[in-house]
Amino acid sequence: MATSAKTITLAYTGASGLPYGVRLLEILLRSGVTVHLVYTQAAQIVAKQEMDFILASRPQDTEKMFAERFGDYSGKLKVFGIQDWFAPMASGSNPGDGMVICPCTMGMLGKIAGGISDDLIARAADVMLKEKRTLILAPREMPFSAIHLENMLKLSHAGAVIMPPNPAFYTHPQSVQDIVDFIVARVLDHLGVEQTLMKKWGE
Ligand SMILES: Cc1cc2nc3c(=O)[nH]c(=O)nc-3n(C[C@H](O)[C@H](O)[C@H](O)COP(=O)(O)O)c2cc1C
């Protein structure tokens, strides 16, 4: 795969859909992107429930776990604690090239829409918006309430890209992996990271 000098913040929150976020991490690393990963406590619970793996409380343990899973990308993956205010993405002086929250809870969406920056994910998202960088949210809930929809509209007006992980079937997916890859490919397109997971329409 092509290499990229980009730095992307990737955040996991406690919504269903962690397989999308984990596949995204794998492809970003394989593409040469530097990934700054941060996750909530609820994401740790969902990781156990959905994927049967441990997102550890100590960042260095998670770095080791992903190195064992995906190979060692020599320092390209850095994991940060949810209250680590010294992390680069906490400041407008070092926001990186983009941020993805995948999956994104309704709670995190509401916090960001309300400007409440009380953890590293909400703060980094706030930074991306004020610095006019790419912020992608993959919110997952069904159905959406008026509050969820209003928060999404507010964030869209503020410059965020709202990408609910809704699979399409015109590509004739044959497996869950195909469905996951469809979502991940669209997110990569928006990040400007070249991908070969899914052919572009008409090609
Ligand atoms: C297995 C599981 C699945 C969940 N799925 C969702 C979901 O799809 N969307 C959502 O907004 N919350 C979902 N939740 C609830 C959130 O995890 C909960 O609201 C939590 O407080 C969110 O915290 P966070 O935003 O800090 O990650 C789920 C919880 C569990 C345990």
The ligand as an SDF file (V2000), in Angstrom:
LIG
                    3D

 31 33  0  0  0  0  0  0  0  0999 V2000
  -22.4890   -3.5180   24.2460 C   0  0  0  0  0  0  0  0  0  0  0  0
  -22.8730   -2.0550   24.2890 C   0  0  0  0  0  0  0  0  0  0  0  0
  -23.3120   -1.4510   23.1370 C   0  0  0  0  0  0  0  0  0  0  0  0
  -23.6690   -0.0840   23.1370 C   0  0  0  0  0  0  0  0  0  0  0  0
  -24.0670    0.4790   21.9590 N   0  0  0  0  0  0  0  0  0  0  0  0
  -24.2920    1.8050   21.9200 C   0  0  0  0  0  0  0  0  0  0  0  0
  -24.5730    2.4310   20.6630 C   0  0  0  0  0  0  0  0  0  0  0  0
  -24.6160    1.7900   19.6120 O   0  0  0  0  0  0  0  0  0  0  0  0
  -24.7250    3.7790   20.6650 N   0  0  0  0  0  0  0  0  0  0  0  0
  -24.6390    4.5370   21.8090 C   0  0  0  0  0  0  0  0  0  0  0  0
  -24.7740    5.7580   21.7160 O   0  0  0  0  0  0  0  0  0  0  0  0
  -24.4040    3.9590   23.0100 N   0  0  0  0  0  0  0  0  0  0  0  0
  -24.2280    2.6270   23.1080 C   0  0  0  0  0  0  0  0  0  0  0  0
  -23.9480    2.0270   24.3010 N   0  0  0  0  0  0  0  0  0  0  0  0
  -24.0270    2.8300   25.5280 C   0  0  0  0  0  0  0  0  0  0  0  0
  -22.7620    3.6460   25.7820 C   0  0  0  0  0  0  0  0  0  0  0  0
  -21.6360    2.7710   25.9280 O   0  0  0  0  0  0  0  0  0  0  0  0
  -22.9420    4.4930   27.0730 C   0  0  0  0  0  0  0  0  0  0  0  0
  -23.9060    5.5080   26.8270 O   0  0  0  0  0  0  0  0  0  0  0  0
  -21.6350    5.0870   27.5560 C   0  0  0  0  0  0  0  0  0  0  0  0
  -21.8950    5.9150   28.6840 O   0  0  0  0  0  0  0  0  0  0  0  0
  -20.9610    5.9000   26.4920 C   0  0  0  0  0  0  0  0  0  0  0  0
  -19.7670    6.4270   27.0090 O   0  0  0  0  0  0  0  0  0  0  0  0
  -18.6700    7.1030   26.0540 P   0  0  0  0  0  0  0  0  0  0  0  0
  -19.3900    8.0760   25.1770 O   0  0  0  0  0  0  0  0  0  0  0  0
  -17.7700    7.7860   27.0800 O   0  0  0  0  0  0  0  0  0  0  0  0
  -17.9850    6.0190   25.3460 O   0  0  0  0  0  0  0  0  0  0  0  0
  -23.6050    0.6690   24.3350 C   0  0  0  0  0  0  0  0  0  0  0  0
  -23.1540    0.0350   25.5130 C   0  0  0  0  0  0  0  0  0  0  0  0
  -22.8000   -1.3040   25.4750 C   0  0  0  0  0  0  0  0  0  0  0  0
  -22.2880   -1.9490   26.7520 C   0  0  0  0  0  0  0  0  0  0  0  0
  1  2  1  0
  2  3  1  0
  2 30  2  0
  3  4  2  0
  4  5  1  0
  4 28  1  0
  5  6  2  0
  6  7  1  0
  6 13  1  0
  7  8  2  0
  7  9  1  0
  9 10  1  0
 10 11  2  0
 10 12  1  0
 12 13  2  0
 13 14  1  0
 14 15  1  0
 14 28  1  0
 15 16  1  0
 16 17  1  0
 16 18  1  0
 18 19  1  0
 18 20  1  0
 20 21  1  0
 20 22  1  0
 22 23  1  0
 23 24  1  0
 24 25  2  0
 24 26  1  0
 24 27  1  0
 28 29  2  0
 29 30  1  0
 30 31  1  0
M  END
$$$$
